Amino acid sequence: MLEPRSEIREAASPEPLEVPQDGRPVLRTSIPGPRSRAMLEVQEQRESSARTYPRKLKIAVRRGSGAYLEDVDGNLFIDFLSGAGALALGHNHPALVDAVRRQLHLSTHLLDFPTPIKEEFTRMHLEMLPAGMRDRMKIQFCGPAGADAVDAAIKLCKTATGRADVISFQGGFHGSTQSTMALTGLRPPKEQLHNLMPGVHFFPYAHCYRCPISLAPSTCSINCVQYLEKTLADENGGVRTPAAVIMEVVQGEGGVIPAHEAFVKEVRRITRERGIPLVIDEVQSGCGRTGKWLAFEHFDIEPDVIVLSKALGGIGMPVAAILYDRALDVWRPGAHTGTFRGNQLAFAAGVEMIEVMRRERVLENVVAMGQRILERLQAVRGALPIVGDIRGLGLMLGVEIVDPRTGRGSPATAARLQEALLQRGLLLELGGREDCVLRFLPPLNITRVTVDAAMDILIEVLRGCSAQGTPASGAELS
């Protein structure tokens, strides 16, 4: 039985969360503990079967602070999930909490009316663009989810060009609505659905570790992008000039795959020469996650449309937007609306997030801590035959888990690793094809102490699994 409501409320008392000096988790019960187990059972009865995270990370959360979560049983975890990347500065950053508290006394929901905090939010995000883009871009606030912003971007490009088709890339993820699922490479969720948005064409994405056209980097001339260009140029290629090309320059759900630099530049050249708007989906990679404010800056390109959400609201407050070239601004009033496109609390938290990141030089920390994680893992990689690839940018990183006998991804081993890491107090999610990639999305201001504590746990578990081969159960790794 669950505790009475009064006791649950008492468990949310505001005393500071105590983290050991060595940054390591503190586990006081089995995982899940008795209180978590009770809450998970109630959730099973009352909530939709569509729920995901607590099926694998079996805890009920009491509170969070920075890079740590405490469950209702008093267990302390290192959180390398960060609200799927929505919590750029971790849980309950005090400056962001104060900003939201101040805004609560002014306004919370104002549709698309101009307000001082919205004006500041808009100004600051335009200023964060590369210098050559700041004066030619406009902003459109959408519904509060990234999928709605993707939908807005595609609608805008179709309206501006008068064209119908869209090109996307294999492995990309752009949302779970009917239209954005049509743009997403992942096939299983589509198989029970019909009448998704028509006119979407998928092309290979430059993933050199597992080349989609079975070439090797030493003998490849970025053939995947040549295939795109030749198809568009061929009158028998079967693909009309599209309204847009949409791309993640670092695929997130697809397995943390940074595109080859030449691939990205060639896609930009091809789209520019053919008058095709290029939409870069920065829902997960934006707002500093890769060590630059926007991931496309690593590739020295300028897109026509940028899609943002997740960390945009600073402290997990929902907000989404597209930034786009003024030349595309052909919207009529009401062409894309949404009741919750004026979240004043998200604007306040987002403004304060940028101030903190500038003041505390958080982007430099992203680069340094990302490099620290890579160094720790590369130092022991030779002793970890189950690790096929280590990749990413900044603090958007992934480790692909493989069967050492075949080199193929091993979803069973990855799932057992995730469970073993949970039992040691480290939370992270899986992604990529067949969920074979351990994905890291820690707070961007994470400290070296916490990074090293997390890496100690991860390396210990990886070594144990590598020594045992392919274990039969998660318990054998714990």
C-alpha positions in Angstrom: 0.0 0.0 0.0 1.1 3.5 -0.7 1.6 5.9 2.2 -1.1 8.4 3.0 -0.9 11.6 1.0 0.3 13.6 4.0 3.3 11.3 4.4 4.2 11.5 0.7 4.0 15.3 1.0 6.2 15.3 4.0 8.8 13.3 2.0 9.1 16.3 -0.3 10.5 18.5 2.4 13.1 21.1 1.2 16.1 20.2 3.3 19.3 20.2 1.1 20.2 17.0 -0.7 23.4 15.7 0.8 25.9 14.4 -1.8 29.1 12.6 -0.6 32.4 14.5 -1.2 33.5 11.7 -3.6 30.4 12.2 -5.7 29.4 8.6 -5.5 25.8 7.3 -5.2 24.4 6.2 -1.9 22.2 3.1 -1.9 20.3 2.2 1.2 17.9 -0.4 -0.2 17.6 -2.9 -3.0 16.5 -1.3 -6.3 13.6 -0.8 -6.5 13.1 -0.1 -2.8 9.8 -0.9 -1.1 8.3 2.6 -1.5 9.4 2.8 -5.2 7.9 -0.7 -5.8 4.6 0.4 -4.3 4.4 3.5 -6.4 5.4 1.6 -9.6 2.6 -0.8 -9.0 0.1 2.0 -8.7 1.5 3.6 -11.8 1.0 0.2 -13.6 -2.6 0.2 -12.7 -3.4 3.8 -13.5 -1.2 5.1 -16.2 -1.0 4.4 -19.9 1.0 1.5 -21.2 2.9 4.0 -23.3 5.0 5.0 -20.3 8.7 4.2 -20.9 11.4 5.2 -18.5 10.2 3.6 -15.3 9.9 0.3 -17.1 13.7 0.0 -17.2 14.8 2.5 -14.6 12.6 1.2 -11.8 12.5 4.0 -9.2 10.0 6.5 -8.0 11.7 9.9 -7.6 11.4 12.1 -4.5 13.6 15.0 -5.6 16.6 16.1 -7.6 19.5 18.5 -7.2 22.1 19.1 -9.9 23.3 15.9 -11.3 21.6 13.7 -8.6 18.2 12.2 -8.0 16.9 10.8 -4.7 14.2 8.2 -4.8 11.4 7.8 -2.3 13.4 5.2 -0.5 16.3 7.5 0.2 18.7 6.1 -2.5 20.9 8.7 -4.2 21.6 8.3 -7.9 23.9 10.0 -10.4 21.6 11.2 -13.2 23.0 10.9 -16.7 19.6 11.3 -18.2 18.8 14.9 -17.2 15.1 14.7 -18.3 16.2 13.4 -21.7 18.4 16.5 -22.0 15.8 19.0 -21.0 17.7 19.9 -17.8 20.8 21.6 -19.1 21.9 22.7 -15.7 20.6 19.7 -13.8 17.8 19.5 -11.3 16.5 22.7 -9.5 19.4 25.0 -10.2 18.9 27.7 -7.6 19.3 30.7 -9.9 16.7 29.2 -12.3 14.3 28.3 -9.5 14.5 32.0 -8.3 13.9 33.3 -11.8 10.8 31.1 -12.1 9.6 32.1 -8.6 9.9 35.8 -9.5 8.0 35.3 -12.8 5.2 33.5 -11.0 4.2 36.8 -9.4 4.0 38.5 -12.8 2.4 36.2 -15.3 2.5 32.5 -16.3 0.5 32.1 -19.5 -0.1 34.8 -22.1 -0.6 33.1 -25.5 1.6 35.1 -28.0 1.3 38.5 -26.5 4.5 40.4 -26.2 5.9 40.6 -22.6 9.2 41.9 -21.2 10.5 38.5 -20.4 9.5 37.1 -23.8 11.2 40.0 -25.5 14.4 39.3 -23.5 14.2 35.6 -24.3 13.8 36.3 -28.0 16.7 38.8 -28.1 19.1 36.5 -26.2 18.4 33.5 -28.4 18.9 35.6 -31.6 22.2 36.9 -30.1 23.3 33.3 -29.5 23.3 32.6 -33.3 26.4 32.9 -35.3 27.1 36.5 -36.2 26.1 36.2 -39.9 22.6 34.8 -39.0 21.5 37.2 -36.2 20.0 39.9 -38.3 18.2 37.7 -40.9 16.4 35.2 -38.6 13.0 35.4 -37.0 11.5 33.2 -34.2 8.2 31.3 -34.1 6.9 30.0 -30.8 5.1 26.7 -31.2 3.3 24.2 -29.0 5.5 23.2 -26.1 7.0 19.9 -27.6 9.8 19.5 -30.0 7.5 17.5 -32.3 5.2 20.5 -32.8 8.2 22.7 -33.7 9.3 20.2 -36.3 5.8 20.2 -37.7 5.8 24.0 -37.8 9.2 23.9 -39.6 7.9 21.6 -42.3 4.6 23.5 -42.7 6.6 26.7 -43.1 8.8 25.3 -45.8 5.9 23.8 -47.7 4.1 27.1 -47.5 7.1 29.1 -48.6 8.1 26.8 -51.5 4.8 25.6 -52.7 6.3 22.1 -52.8 5.1 18.9 -51.1 7.9 16.4 -50.5 10.4 16.3 -47.7 13.8 14.5 -47.5 14.9 13.0 -44.2 17.7 10.7 -43.2 17.9 7.1 -42.0 18.4 6.9 -38.3 16.9 10.4 -37.6 14.3 11.0 -34.9 12.0 14.0 -35.2 9.0 13.1 -32.9 6.1 10.8 -32.3 3.2 12.6 -33.8 1.7 11.5 -37.1 3.7 13.9 -39.2 7.0 13.8 -37.3 6.8 10.0 -37.1 6.7 10.0 -40.9 10.0 11.9 -40.9 11.6 9.5 -38.3 13.7 6.6 -39.4 12.5 4.2 -36.7 10.1 1.8 -38.3 8.4 -0.3 -35.5 6.1 2.5 -34.2 4.8 3.0 -37.7 3.8 -0.5 -38.5 0.4 -0.3 -36.8 -0.3 3.1 -38.2 -1.6 4.2 -41.6 -2.0 7.4 -43.5 1.2 9.0 -42.1 2.3 12.2 -43.8 3.0 11.3 -47.4 5.9 12.5 -49.6 8.8 11.7 -47.2 11.9 10.2 -48.8 14.8 8.7 -46.7 18.4 8.9 -47.7 21.5 7.4 -46.1 23.2 9.3 -43.2 26.9 9.4 -42.9 27.6 6.9 -40.1 31.1 5.7 -40.9 31.2 3.1 -38.0 28.3 1.3 -39.7 28.3 2.6 -43.2 24.8 2.4 -44.6 26.2 1.5 -48.1 28.9 -0.8 -46.8 31.9 1.3 -47.7 35.0 2.1 -45.7 36.2 5.7 -44.9 39.5 5.0 -46.6 37.8 4.2 -49.9 34.6 6.4 -49.6 34.2 9.8 -51.2 31.1 10.6 -49.0 29.1 8.4 -51.5 26.0 8.7 -49.4 25.6 12.4 -50.1 26.6 11.8 -53.8 23.6 9.5 -53.9 21.4 12.3 -52.6 22.7 14.8 -55.2 22.4 12.4 -58.1 18.9 11.4 -57.2 17.8 15.0 -57.1 19.5 15.7 -60.4 18.2 12.6 -62.2 14.9 13.2 -64.0 14.3 9.5 -63.5 15.4 9.6 -59.9 11.9 9.4 -58.6 12.1 12.3 -56.1 10.7 15.7 -56.8 12.5 18.8 -55.6 11.4 18.8 -52.0 10.0 21.6 -49.8 12.7 20.8 -47.2 15.6 18.6 -46.2 15.5 17.9 -42.4 18.5 16.6 -40.6 20.1 16.1 -37.1 23.8 16.9 -37.4 24.2 14.7 -34.3 21.6 12.0 -34.3 20.4 11.5 -30.7 17.8 8.7 -30.4 19.5 7.1 -33.5 22.5 6.3 -31.3 24.5 9.5 -30.7 26.0 9.7 -34.2 27.8 12.9 -35.3 27.6 13.2 -39.1 30.8 13.3 -41.1 31.7 17.0 -41.5 32.0 16.8 -45.3 28.6 15.1 -45.5 26.9 18.1 -43.6 28.7 20.6 -45.8 27.7 18.9 -49.0 24.1 18.6 -47.9 24.2 22.4 -47.3 25.7 23.0 -50.7 23.2 20.8 -52.5 20.2 22.3 -50.8 21.4 25.9 -51.3 22.1 25.4 -55.0 18.7 23.9 -55.5 16.8 26.4 -53.4 15.7 23.8 -50.9 15.3 25.0 -47.3 17.6 23.1 -44.9 16.0 22.4 -41.5 18.4 21.4 -38.7 16.7 19.6 -35.8 18.5 20.8 -32.6 15.9 19.6 -30.2 18.4 17.5 -28.3 21.7 18.8 -29.5 21.0 22.5 -29.0 21.5 24.9 -26.1 25.1 24.0 -25.5 24.8 20.2 -25.3 27.7 19.6 -27.8 30.0 22.3 -26.5 28.8 24.9 -28.9 25.4 26.7 -28.5 24.1 24.9 -31.6 25.5 21.7 -32.9 25.6 22.9 -36.6 28.3 25.4 -35.6 30.7 22.4 -35.5 30.2 22.0 -39.2 30.6 25.6 -40.3 27.2 25.8 -42.0 24.2 28.1 -41.8 20.8 26.4 -42.0 17.5 28.0 -43.1 15.5 26.7 -40.2 16.5 25.6 -36.7 14.2 23.6 -34.4 14.7 24.0 -30.7 13.0 22.6 -27.6 14.0 20.4 -24.6 16.7 22.5 -22.8 15.2 25.7 -24.3 13.0 26.1 -21.1 16.0 26.0 -18.8 14.6 24.0 -15.9 12.3 21.6 -17.7 9.7 24.2 -18.4 8.1 23.2 -21.8 8.7 25.5 -24.7 9.5 25.0 -28.4 10.5 27.3 -31.2 11.8 27.5 -34.7 14.3 30.1 -35.9 14.1 30.7 -39.6 15.3 33.0 -42.4 13.1 36.0 -42.9 12.8 35.1 -46.6 10.6 32.1 -45.5 8.2 34.2 -43.4 5.1 33.8 -45.5 2.8 32.8 -42.6 -0.6 34.2 -42.5 -2.0 35.1 -39.1 -2.9 31.9 -37.3 -1.1 29.7 -39.7 0.5 27.8 -36.8 -0.9 28.3 -33.4 -0.9 26.6 -30.0 -2.5 27.5 -26.7 0.7 26.9 -24.7 3.2 28.8 -26.9 3.5 31.7 -24.4 5.0 29.9 -21.3 6.3 32.9 -19.3 7.9 30.6 -16.7 9.9 28.9 -19.5 11.0 32.2 -20.9 12.2 33.3 -17.4 14.1 30.1 -16.8 15.6 30.1 -20.3 16.9 33.7 -19.9 18.5 32.8 -16.6 20.0 29.7 -18.0 21.8 31.7 -20.7 23.0 34.1 -18.0 24.4 31.3 -15.9 26.0 29.6 -18.8 27.8 32.8 -19.8 28.8 33.7 -16.2 30.0 30.3 -15.3 31.5 29.5 -18.7 29.5 26.3 -19.0 30.3 25.7 -22.6 33.9 25.3 -21.7 32.9 22.8 -19.0 31.0 20.8 -21.6 34.1 20.5 -23.7 36.3 19.7 -20.8 34.0 17.1 -19.2 33.1 15.5 -22.5 36.8 15.1 -23.1 37.3 13.7 -19.6 34.6 11.0 -20.3 36.2 10.1 -23.6 39.7 9.9 -22.1 38.5 7.6 -19.3 36.8 5.3 -21.7 39.5 5.3 -24.3 42.1 4.4 -21.7 40.4 1.1 -21.0 38.8 0.4 -24.3 41.4 -2.3 -25.2 40.2 -4.4 -22.3 36.5 -4.0 -23.2 35.7 -6.2 -26.2 31.9 -5.5 -25.8 32.6 -1.8 -26.6 32.3 -1.4 -30.4 32.4 2.4 -30.6 32.7 5.5 -28.4 31.4 8.7 -30.0 29.7 12.0 -29.7 30.3 15.7 -29.1 30.6 17.6 -25.9 28.2 16.0 -23.3 26.1 14.2 -25.9 28.0 10.9 -25.9 27.3 7.2 -26.6 29.0 3.8 -26.2 27.8 1.1 -28.6 27.7 -2.3 -27.1 28.4 -5.3 -29.4 28.8 -9.0 -29.3 32.6 -9.4 -29.5 32.3 -12.6 -31.5 30.4 -11.0 -34.4 30.8 -7.2 -34.0 27.0 -6.8 -34.2 25.1 -4.7 -31.7 24.0 -6.6 -28.6 20.7 -5.3 -27.3 20.5 -7.9 -24.5 23.9 -7.0 -23.2 23.1 -3.3 -23.3 19.9 -3.9 -21.4 21.8 -5.9 -18.7 24.4 -3.2 -18.5 21.7 -0.5 -18.0 20.2 -2.6 -15.2 23.6 -3.3 -13.5 24.4 0.5 -13.7 21.1 1.2 -12.0 21.9 -1.2 -9.3 25.1 0.7 -8.7 23.4 4.1 -8.7 24.0 5.4 -12.3 21.0 6.3 -14.4 21.3 6.5 -18.2 19.2 5.5 -21.2 19.7 3.3 -24.2 19.3 4.3 -27.8 20.4 3.5 -31.4 19.4 0.6 -33.5 18.0 -2.1 -31.3 18.8 0.0 -28.2 22.5 -1.1 -28.3 24.0 2.3 -27.3 24.5 3.6 -23.8 23.6 7.3 -24.0 25.1 10.0 -21.8 23.2 13.3 -21.3 24.5 14.6 -18.0 24.0 18.2 -16.9 26.2 20.6 -18.8 27.6 22.0 -15.5 28.5 18.6 -14.1 31.7 18.6 -12.0 34.8 16.5 -12.6 34.1 14.7 -9.2 30.7 13.5 -10.4 32.1 12.6 -13.9 34.8 10.5 -12.3 32.4 8.8 -9.9 30.1 7.9 -12.8 33.0 6.7 -15.0 34.3 4.5 -12.1 31.0 2.8 -11.9 30.6 2.5 -15.7 34.1 1.1 -16.3 33.7 -1.4 -13.4 30.5 -2.7 -14.9 31.9 -2.8 -18.4 34.9 -4.7 -17.2 32.8 -7.2 -15.3 30.6 -7.8 -18.4 33.6 -8.1 -20.7 35.2 -10.7 -18.4 32.1 -12.8 -18.2 31.3 -12.7 -21.9 27.6 -12.4 -22.5 25.9 -12.8 -19.1 22.6 -14.7 -18.7 21.0 -12.1 -16.4 21.4 -8.6 -15.1 22.1 -10.1 -11.6 25.4 -11.5 -12.9 26.7 -8.0 -13.5 25.5 -6.6 -10.2 
